[in-house]
Amino acid sequence: RWIKFEEKVEDGGERWSTPHVSALTLHSLFELRMCLQKGTVLLDLDAHSFKEIIDKVLSGQPEEQASRPELRDHLAALLLRQPQHQPTKAPLRALAELGLGRCRGKAKACPEPRAQLSETPLKEQLRNRFKKKLPPGAEVANIMVGEVDLLQEPFPVFVRLREVVALGSLTEVALPSRFLFILLGPQAKAKAYHEIGRAMATLLTDELFQRVARQAEHREDLIAGTDEFLDELTVLPPGKWDPSARIPPPSCLPSPNKRISTHLREWKSHCNGNAAAAEDRPSLAHPHSSEELERTGRLFGGLLRDIRRKAPWYSSDFSDALHIQCLSAVLYIYLATVTNAITFGGMLGDATANMQGVLESFLGTAFAGSIFCLFSGQPLTILSSTGPVLVFERVLFSFSKDYSLDYLEFRLWIGLWVAFFGIVLVATEASHLVQYFTRFTEEGFCALISLIFIYDSLKKMLSLAEAFPINWQYQTNDVTLYSCTCNLSSPGAAHRSLQTPVAAPLSHSPHLLPAHIPISPQPPAALAGLSRAQCLDQGGHLLGTSCQYVPDVALLSFLLFGGTFLCCTALKRFKRSRYFPTGLRKLVSDFSIILAIFIFCALDAALGLETPKLLVPSELKPTNPARGWIVLPFGANPWWVCLASAVPAILVTILIFMDQQITAVILNRREYKLQKGAGFHLDLLCVSLLMIFTSVTGLPWYVSATVISLAHMESLRKESTTSAPGEQPEFLGIREQRLTGLVVFILTGVSIFMAPILKHIPMPVLYGVFLHMGVAALNSIQFTDRVQLFLMPAKHQPDHPYLRHVPLRRVHLFTFIQLLCLAVLWILKSTVAAIIFPVMV
């Protein structure tokens, strides 16, 4: 059988082979061409059953065959026999039938060899699970070849029905048929007939020949289609490969439309060579130039065009989210957003003396993200605080402190000016400049942000190792020397009471052996076990060789970190594995991040060690009690500050514009096959208006987060649910909708009330998810593939398309310049000048 690739029934007739590319003999194709040229060809035959087809086929034969009625009756009886199909069985059913007879003594399960063909489908056809792999509207082509004693010459017939007809129990799957090919002939040539039948089946699975066969009006059209197939044929020389070897299906097939356009260009070249040569030249159009970025020449013209483009899709932006894949995306991006909010909130608190902290980060993320998802042009974008914004906040706070200015009021005026400048950029259609962003810029920015995610996750884990240090000088033989006790005497009096110290062993330390406790004249209560916190609260201090070490926590944290990363990667790739049914594999892949988090949270809970957990604010009040929820524009700073704020606002505007638009360009790449269009002007307007609200309320500023947004889109990839055996699922695009992002940010806001649940999630597990996101984003760009080429000998390099047309030294030079620029950007972002790094990009 063929769908796109050939499958054979293995010896013994118990199973189908793995799908493989058909390897045909050149002689069989020439024989097939001869059959079409000299045999019977019936186009647009009007018949409604297989018996009627056979009657019309046999009645149209040459006179020497028609004059032998016994031969005609014999052929009709032979062709109307019930064929024996090889059913596709589920693994569990195959195991249940192991050792049992093939027919189990039941005539219904295995038809008699001489049984008559049924005009209605059998139960086995209707229950055949193989039908799930066929796309909607699929048809069946039937090929029947064999030997007949009474025939003196081959009997080839090609039939195309006027209308598709269900042929009863003839086909393996109960689907209608349009094409039939019959080849019967004298004995001693069974192998040749079989190869001709394979050649016809391969032709009928070819998209170009299908189009020819459907539109053919004469026999010559079919022969011309066969000749086109022969023109594209590739011949493998004998002796250089094994003909019995099965060629596995390729991971990527050329598009049928591309093959058709190639044939059209070749046809045009015979008519007008100059026109064909012009079409072959590469287009000079920019990869990002589209209707979305064309200038209208009117104020807010681009914004109005964005609104008109997105408005018809608004209702479907919610209905398209009714899919289980969106649930996995919500849980995945929610945990990533919460972790990111805690991380940036903590760093903002350190940089601004808690004028902005974790709570402000949660509230700002929830509000800004929700509004952006409701009204933006690209709702798949995830808003977050970014590194350059954090650097600017730190510099602004230090400047305000040095010059005795109120930080929040100064920041309010900067935010208002940024919003004004942003609206001006929207009005003047400045997003038109996005079309000049090249692959060099996109890949440099994406690589930098991805490396920052990877670096920060590793840095956080190393900081855990410092907080929970490991005793690298531990010796098993010296186990009796390790102890930690609480000395309740003051450090200054310790030398005066060496003989009668007041010491108590620390509680909750089962792995540490307390030192010998001498008799103390103090009351017995002083000898009770004290925890570390109780000891320090009572003014004591810790004594012993093990007090500064925390056993097992750092090691387990690294195991959770690495295990989560590897588990996320393995489960994400599980969709491409050979195990379990396709639906289960896809479900596991969609929920890979959530499954990995649950697995390692359960492992952490089972071991019971006090690893650092996710802590979220539980009270709705400002982190710094000295500030309120509304920032007043006047009163704390001199009047001229509102005007002087325009200078730093210009720098922030450039930062916001570049950060936002580069991320938007990356998310709206053509390879994502987005159907609802982008909204560069509308996105920038939403970010600008949100600057007003976050500045007035003293919440962090937000812009598109590249890595989390890419992870959001990757979690919403759509692939074809029906694919031929051996064929890779076709990427259909992204599930474009607004609901996943909206739910993520709403959950982020209510996380304050879910602190008792979230506190059970270990931070190393979330850092492992961050590492996976960074690595996944880094692997999604061509830059990573080109860097790997530096380490590969030429003969082992992958067959990338650009390596076929660009000299390798130029590829290496381009990559080296990118690496050099990336190193400069990394150095720049590590200094105070990081606020201008988007301009450098």
Solvent accessible surface area in square Angstrom, and as a share of the most:
residue,aa,sasa,rsa
1,R,51,0.19
2,W,63,0.22
3,I,40,0.20
4,K,84,0.36
5,F,17,0.07
6,E,3,0.01
7,E,9,0.04
8,K,78,0.33
9,V,62,0.36
10,E,40,0.18
11,D,150,0.78
12,G,68,0.65
13,G,18,0.18
14,E,115,0.51
15,R,133,0.49
16,W,42,0.15
17,S,5,0.03
18,T,76,0.44
19,P,28,0.17
20,H,8,0.03
21,V,50,0.29
22,S,22,0.14
23,A,38,0.29
24,L,41,0.20
25,T,69,0.40
26,L,75,0.37
27,H,123,0.55
28,S,4,0.03
29,L,1,0.00
30,F,105,0.44
31,E,61,0.27
32,L,0,0.00
33,R,72,0.26
34,M,92,0.41
35,C,16,0.10
36,L,3,0.01
37,Q,86,0.38
38,K,158,0.67
39,G,11,0.10
40,T,28,0.16
41,V,25,0.14
42,L,45,0.23
43,L,42,0.21
44,D,57,0.30
45,L,24,0.12
46,D,73,0.38
47,A,4,0.03
48,H,129,0.58
49,S,31,0.20
50,F,7,0.03
51,K,101,0.43
52,E,58,0.26
53,I,0,0.00
54,I,0,0.00
55,D,53,0.28
56,K,75,0.32
57,V,0,0.00
58,L,5,0.02
59,S,73,0.47
60,G,51,0.49
61,Q,21,0.09
62,P,66,0.41
63,E,149,0.67
64,E,111,0.50
65,Q,27,0.12
66,A,52,0.40
67,S,82,0.53
68,R,78,0.28
69,P,84,0.53
70,E,97,0.44
71,L,3,0.01
72,R,80,0.29
73,D,87,0.45
74,H,75,0.33
75,L,3,0.02
76,A,18,0.14
77,A,63,0.49
78,L,47,0.24
79,L,4,0.02
80,L,16,0.08
81,R,83,0.30
82,Q,17,0.08
83,P,42,0.26
84,Q,103,0.46
85,H,56,0.25
86,Q,19,0.08
87,P,53,0.33
88,T,50,0.29
89,K,73,0.31
90,A,24,0.19
91,P,105,0.66
92,L,143,0.71
93,R,130,0.48
94,A,47,0.36
95,L,122,0.61
96,A,74,0.57
97,E,31,0.14
98,L,141,0.70
99,G,81,0.77
100,L,101,0.50
101,G,51,0.49
102,R,136,0.49
103,C,45,0.27
104,R,117,0.43
105,G,83,0.80
106,K,126,0.53
107,A,69,0.54
108,K,184,0.78
109,A,54,0.42
110,C,25,0.15
111,P,45,0.28
112,E,105,0.47
113,P,100,0.63
114,R,172,0.63
115,A,33,0.25
116,Q,124,0.55
117,L,18,0.09
118,S,33,0.22
119,E,129,0.58
120,T,90,0.53
121,P,52,0.33
122,L,54,0.27
123,K,144,0.61
124,E,72,0.32
125,Q,4,0.02
126,L,117,0.58
127,R,155,0.57
128,N,20,0.10
129,R,126,0.46
130,F,12,0.05
131,K,92,0.39
132,K,147,0.62
133,K,80,0.34
134,L,26,0.13
135,P,69,0.43
136,P,132,0.83
137,G,76,0.73
138,A,23,0.18
139,E,57,0.25
140,V,33,0.19
141,A,42,0.33
142,N,13,0.07
143,I,51,0.26
144,M,41,0.18
145,V,52,0.30
146,G,24,0.23
147,E,66,0.30
148,V,4,0.02
149,D,99,0.51
150,L,69,0.35
151,L,4,0.02
152,Q,137,0.61
153,E,107,0.48
154,P,69,0.43
155,F,3,0.01
156,P,21,0.13
157,V,0,0.00
158,F,2,0.01
159,V,0,0.00
160,R,14,0.05
161,L,1,0.00
162,R,132,0.48
163,E,115,0.52
164,V,56,0.32
165,V,15,0.09
166,A,66,0.51
167,L,7,0.03
168,G,4,0.04
169,S,0,0.00
170,L,11,0.06
171,T,5,0.03
172,E,31,0.14
173,V,8,0.05
174,A,24,0.19
175,L,25,0.13
176,P,43,0.27
177,S,0,0.00
178,R,50,0.18
179,F,13,0.05
180,L,1,0.00
181,F,2,0.01
182,I,0,0.00
183,L,1,0.01
184,L,7,0.03
185,G,0,0.00
186,P,31,0.19
187,Q,105,0.47
188,A,102,0.79
189,K,114,0.48
190,A,54,0.42
191,K,161,0.68
192,A,44,0.34
193,Y,9,0.04
194,H,99,0.44
195,E,32,0.14
196,I,8,0.04
197,G,6,0.06
198,R,19,0.07
199,A,0,0.00
200,M,0,0.00
201,A,6,0.05
202,T,22,0.13
203,L,0,0.00
204,L,15,0.07
205,T,28,0.16
206,D,18,0.10
207,E,60,0.27
208,L,18,0.09
209,F,3,0.01
210,Q,63,0.28
211,R,117,0.43
212,V,37,0.21
213,A,0,0.00
214,R,111,0.41
215,Q,129,0.57
216,A,3,0.02
217,E,130,0.58
218,H,113,0.50
219,R,76,0.28
220,E,114,0.51
221,D,52,0.27
222,L,1,0.00
223,I,19,0.10
224,A,53,0.41
225,G,5,0.04
226,T,0,0.00
227,D,46,0.24
228,E,68,0.30
229,F,29,0.12
230,L,34,0.17
231,D,118,0.61
232,E,77,0.35
233,L,55,0.28
234,T,113,0.66
235,V,98,0.56
236,L,84,0.42
237,P,72,0.45
238,P,124,0.78
239,G,78,0.75
240,K,162,0.69
241,W,73,0.25
242,D,80,0.42
243,P,103,0.64
244,S,92,0.59
245,A,49,0.38
246,R,100,0.36
247,I,64,0.33
248,P,98,0.62
249,P,32,0.20
250,P,60,0.38
251,S,92,0.60
252,C,108,0.65
253,L,77,0.39
254,P,90,0.57
255,S,50,0.33
256,P,47,0.30
257,N,109,0.56
258,K,137,0.58
259,R,48,0.18
260,I,28,0.14
261,S,39,0.25
262,T,49,0.29
263,H,44,0.20
264,L,94,0.47
265,R,80,0.29
266,E,96,0.43
267,W,160,0.56
268,K,81,0.34
269,S,50,0.32
270,H,160,0.71
271,C,93,0.56
272,N,77,0.40
273,G,45,0.43
274,N,127,0.65
275,A,41,0.31
276,A,9,0.07
277,A,52,0.40
278,A,49,0.38
279,E,89,0.40
280,D,94,0.49
281,R,157,0.57
282,P,117,0.73
283,S,95,0.61
284,L,177,0.88
285,A,71,0.55
286,H,48,0.21
287,P,79,0.50
288,H,34,0.15
289,S,41,0.26
290,S,48,0.31
291,E,85,0.38
292,E,37,0.16
293,L,4,0.02
294,E,95,0.43
295,R,131,0.48
296,T,28,0.16
297,G,69,0.67
298,R,139,0.51
299,L,130,0.64
300,F,69,0.29
301,G,0,0.00
302,G,2,0.02
303,L,15,0.08
304,L,83,0.41
305,R,53,0.19
306,D,0,0.00
307,I,77,0.39
308,R,144,0.53
309,R,39,0.14
310,K,11,0.05
311,A,60,0.47
312,P,100,0.63
313,W,96,0.34
314,Y,82,0.31
315,S,88,0.57
316,S,27,0.18
317,D,2,0.01
318,F,60,0.25
319,S,64,0.41
320,D,59,0.31
321,A,7,0.05
322,L,148,0.74
323,H,75,0.33
324,I,95,0.48
325,Q,4,0.02
326,C,7,0.04
327,L,95,0.47
328,S,1,0.01
329,A,0,0.00
330,V,13,0.08
331,L,57,0.28
332,Y,16,0.06
333,I,0,0.00
334,Y,14,0.05
335,L,16,0.08
336,A,1,0.01
337,T,4,0.03
338,V,0,0.00
339,T,0,0.00
340,N,8,0.04
341,A,5,0.04
342,I,26,0.13
343,T,22,0.13
344,F,29,0.12
345,G,0,0.00
346,G,29,0.28
347,M,58,0.26
348,L,4,0.02
349,G,6,0.05
350,D,127,0.66
351,A,12,0.09
352,T,0,0.00
353,A,58,0.45
354,N,69,0.35
355,M,45,0.20
356,Q,0,0.00
357,G,2,0.02
358,V,37,0.21
359,L,7,0.03
360,E,0,0.00
361,S,2,0.02
362,F,0,0.00
363,L,43,0.22
364,G,0,0.00
365,T,6,0.04
366,A,14,0.11
367,F,78,0.33
368,A,1,0.00
369,G,0,0.00
370,S,18,0.12
371,I,52,0.27
372,F,1,0.00
373,C,0,0.00
374,L,46,0.23
375,F,116,0.48
376,S,0,0.00
377,G,0,0.00
378,Q,4,0.02
379,P,6,0.04
380,L,0,0.00
381,T,3,0.02
382,I,0,0.00
383,L,2,0.01
384,S,7,0.04
385,S,9,0.06
386,T,18,0.10
387,G,31,0.30
388,P,8,0.05
389,V,6,0.03
390,L,13,0.07
391,V,20,0.11
392,F,12,0.05
393,E,1,0.01
394,R,103,0.38
395,V,52,0.30
396,L,9,0.04
397,F,36,0.15
398,S,52,0.34
399,F,90,0.38
400,S,1,0.01
401,K,151,0.64
402,D,108,0.56
403,Y,142,0.54
404,S,103,0.67
405,L,25,0.12
406,D,58,0.30
407,Y,12,0.05
408,L,16,0.08
409,E,8,0.04
410,F,13,0.05
411,R,1,0.00
412,L,4,0.02
413,W,45,0.16
414,I,0,0.00
415,G,0,0.00
416,L,51,0.25
417,W,64,0.22
418,V,4,0.02
419,A,1,0.01
420,F,111,0.46
421,F,44,0.18
422,G,3,0.03
423,I,53,0.27
424,V,59,0.34
425,L,46,0.23
426,V,1,0.00
427,A,11,0.09
428,T,64,0.37
429,E,3,0.02
430,A,14,0.11
431,S,0,0.00
432,H,35,0.16
433,L,95,0.47
434,V,1,0.00
435,Q,25,0.11
436,Y,140,0.53
437,F,22,0.09
438,T,61,0.36
439,R,124,0.45
440,F,63,0.26
441,T,23,0.13
442,E,12,0.05
443,E,3,0.01
444,G,18,0.17
445,F,0,0.00
446,C,0,0.00
447,A,1,0.01
448,L,0,0.00
449,I,25,0.13
450,S,0,0.00
451,L,55,0.28
452,I,33,0.17
453,F,26,0.11
454,I,28,0.14
455,Y,97,0.37
456,D,51,0.26
457,S,1,0.01
458,L,80,0.40
459,K,116,0.49
460,K,64,0.27
461,M,0,0.00
462,L,109,0.54
463,S,53,0.34
464,L,22,0.11
465,A,30,0.23
466,E,141,0.63
467,A,65,0.50
468,F,47,0.19
469,P,38,0.24
470,I,61,0.31
471,N,29,0.15
472,W,202,0.71
473,Q,133,0.59
474,Y,111,0.42
475,Q,102,0.45
476,T,108,0.63
477,N,139,0.71
478,D,47,0.25
479,V,62,0.35
480,T,105,0.61
481,L,122,0.61
482,Y,31,0.12
483,S,12,0.08
484,C,9,0.05
485,T,14,0.08
486,C,0,0.00
487,N,9,0.04
488,L,46,0.23
489,S,23,0.15
490,S,61,0.39
491,P,94,0.59
492,G,49,0.48
493,A,24,0.19
494,A,30,0.23
495,H,122,0.55
496,R,171,0.62
497,S,37,0.24
498,L,127,0.63
499,Q,156,0.69
500,T,63,0.37
501,P,35,0.22
502,V,17,0.10
503,A,15,0.12
504,A,0,0.00
505,P,32,0.20
506,L,26,0.13
507,S,39,0.25
508,H,164,0.73
509,S,36,0.23
510,P,114,0.72
511,H,126,0.56
512,L,45,0.22
513,L,86,0.43
514,P,74,0.46
515,A,52,0.40
516,H,163,0.73
517,I,60,0.30
518,P,48,0.30
519,I,166,0.84
520,S,15,0.10
521,P,101,0.64
522,Q,84,0.37
523,P,83,0.52
524,P,115,0.72
525,A,83,0.65
526,A,20,0.16
527,L,70,0.35
528,A,55,0.42
529,G,45,0.43
530,L,21,0.10
531,S,24,0.15
532,R,146,0.53
533,A,64,0.50
534,Q,91,0.41
535,C,0,0.00
536,L,80,0.40
537,D,122,0.63
538,Q,110,0.49
539,G,53,0.51
540,G,8,0.08
541,H,43,0.19
542,L,42,0.21
543,L,81,0.40
544,G,42,0.40
545,T,76,0.44
546,S,6,0.04
547,C,31,0.18
548,Q,106,0.47
549,Y,56,0.21
550,V,49,0.28
551,P,62,0.39
552,D,65,0.33
553,V,8,0.04
554,A,1,0.01
555,L,107,0.53
556,L,11,0.05
557,S,1,0.00
558,F,75,0.31
559,L,106,0.53
560,L,0,0.00
561,F,14,0.06
562,G,25,0.24
563,G,17,0.16
564,T,0,0.00
565,F,39,0.16
566,L,116,0.58
567,C,25,0.15
568,C,0,0.00
569,T,31,0.18
570,A,63,0.49
571,L,34,0.17
572,K,64,0.27
573,R,164,0.60
574,F,44,0.18
575,K,43,0.18
576,R,126,0.46
577,S,31,0.20
578,R,218,0.80
579,Y,149,0.57
580,F,130,0.54
581,P,81,0.51
582,T,68,0.40
583,G,55,0.53
584,L,79,0.39
585,R,39,0.14
586,K,46,0.19
587,L,74,0.37
588,V,28,0.16
589,S,2,0.01
590,D,25,0.13
591,F,31,0.13
592,S,0,0.00
593,I,4,0.02
594,I,9,0.05
595,L,65,0.32
596,A,0,0.00
597,I,2,0.01
598,F,128,0.53
599,I,88,0.45
600,F,26,0.11
601,C,22,0.13
602,A,63,0.49
603,L,74,0.37
604,D,5,0.03
605,A,79,0.61
606,A,86,0.67
607,L,96,0.48
608,G,57,0.55
609,L,54,0.27
610,E,150,0.67
611,T,5,0.03
612,P,29,0.18
613,K,54,0.23
614,L,1,0.00
615,L,131,0.65
616,V,17,0.10
617,P,28,0.18
618,S,81,0.52
619,E,101,0.45
620,L,108,0.54
621,K,120,0.51
622,P,24,0.15
623,T,53,0.31
624,N,26,0.13
625,P,129,0.81
626,A,91,0.70
627,R,19,0.07
628,G,41,0.40
629,W,84,0.29
630,I,108,0.55
631,V,13,0.07
632,L,123,0.61
633,P,50,0.31
634,F,124,0.52
635,G,76,0.73
636,A,66,0.51
637,N,18,0.09
638,P,60,0.38
639,W,178,0.63
640,W,121,0.43
641,V,2,0.01
642,C,22,0.13
643,L,106,0.53
644,A,43,0.33
645,S,0,0.00
646,A,20,0.15
647,V,110,0.63
648,P,34,0.22
649,A,0,0.00
650,I,93,0.47
651,L,50,0.25
652,V,3,0.02
653,T,14,0.08
654,I,68,0.35
655,L,3,0.01
656,I,6,0.03
657,F,19,0.08
658,M,32,0.14
659,D,4,0.02
660,Q,1,0.00
661,Q,0,0.00
662,I,1,0.00
663,T,0,0.00
664,A,3,0.02
665,V,2,0.01
666,I,0,0.00
667,L,0,0.00
668,N,31,0.16
669,R,27,0.10
670,R,168,0.61
671,E,104,0.46
672,Y,11,0.04
673,K,90,0.38
674,L,36,0.18
675,Q,128,0.57
676,K,12,0.05
677,G,15,0.14
678,A,2,0.01
679,G,1,0.01
680,F,10,0.04
681,H,2,0.01
682,L,18,0.09
683,D,1,0.01
684,L,3,0.02
685,L,30,0.15
686,C,12,0.07
687,V,1,0.01
688,S,5,0.03
689,L,86,0.43
690,L,14,0.07
691,M,3,0.01
692,I,64,0.32
693,F,74,0.31
694,T,2,0.01
695,S,1,0.00
696,V,46,0.27
697,T,15,0.09
698,G,0,0.00
699,L,9,0.05
700,P,1,0.01
701,W,1,0.00
702,Y,10,0.04
703,V,0,0.00
704,S,1,0.01
705,A,9,0.07
706,T,4,0.03
707,V,1,0.01
708,I,1,0.01
709,S,0,0.00
710,L,4,0.02
711,A,11,0.09
712,H,1,0.00
713,M,0,0.00
714,E,54,0.24
715,S,9,0.06
716,L,0,0.00
717,R,67,0.25
718,K,64,0.27
719,E,13,0.06
720,S,26,0.17
721,T,122,0.71
722,T,39,0.23
723,S,25,0.16
724,A,7,0.05
725,P,20,0.12
726,G,34,0.33
727,E,41,0.19
728,Q,86,0.38
729,P,40,0.25
730,E,105,0.47
731,F,35,0.14
732,L,82,0.41
733,G,1,0.01
734,I,4,0.02
735,R,40,0.15
736,E,16,0.07
737,Q,1,0.00
738,R,4,0.02
739,L,53,0.26
740,T,3,0.01
741,G,1,0.01
742,L,23,0.12
743,V,50,0.29
744,V,0,0.00
745,F,0,0.00
746,I,88,0.45
747,L,48,0.24
748,T,0,0.00
749,G,16,0.16
750,V,59,0.34
751,S,0,0.00
752,I,6,0.03
753,F,151,0.63
754,M,51,0.23
755,A,17,0.13
756,P,87,0.55
757,I,120,0.61
758,L,9,0.04
759,K,99,0.42
760,H,117,0.52
761,I,21,0.11
762,P,0,0.00
763,M,19,0.08
764,P,0,0.00
765,V,0,0.00
766,L,2,0.01
767,Y,20,0.08
768,G,0,0.00
769,V,2,0.01
770,F,15,0.06
771,L,19,0.10
772,H,17,0.08
773,M,3,0.01
774,G,0,0.00
775,V,42,0.24
776,A,45,0.35
777,A,5,0.04
778,L,32,0.16
779,N,82,0.42
780,S,48,0.31
781,I,6,0.03
782,Q,51,0.23
783,F,13,0.05
784,T,20,0.12
785,D,52,0.27
786,R,6,0.02
787,V,45,0.26
788,Q,81,0.36
789,L,2,0.01
790,F,82,0.34
791,L,156,0.78
792,M,59,0.26
793,P,76,0.48
794,A,74,0.58
795,K,169,0.72
796,H,120,0.53
797,Q,32,0.14
798,P,57,0.36
799,D,98,0.51
800,H,38,0.17
801,P,98,0.62
802,Y,42,0.16
803,L,40,0.20
804,R,164,0.60
805,H,153,0.68
806,V,58,0.33
807,P,59,0.37
808,L,58,0.29
809,R,183,0.67
810,R,147,0.54
811,V,8,0.05
812,H,42,0.19
813,L,104,0.52
814,F,77,0.32
815,T,0,0.00
816,F,112,0.47
817,I,74,0.38
818,Q,8,0.03
819,L,60,0.30
820,L,100,0.50
821,C,51,0.31
822,L,16,0.08
823,A,49,0.38
824,V,73,0.42
825,L,12,0.06
826,W,71,0.25
827,I,114,0.58
828,L,31,0.16
829,K,42,0.18
830,S,76,0.49
831,T,68,0.40
832,V,104,0.60
833,A,38,0.30
834,A,2,0.02
835,I,21,0.10
836,I,61,0.31
837,F,3,0.01
838,P,0,0.00
839,V,75,0.43
840,M,106,0.47
841,V,32,0.18
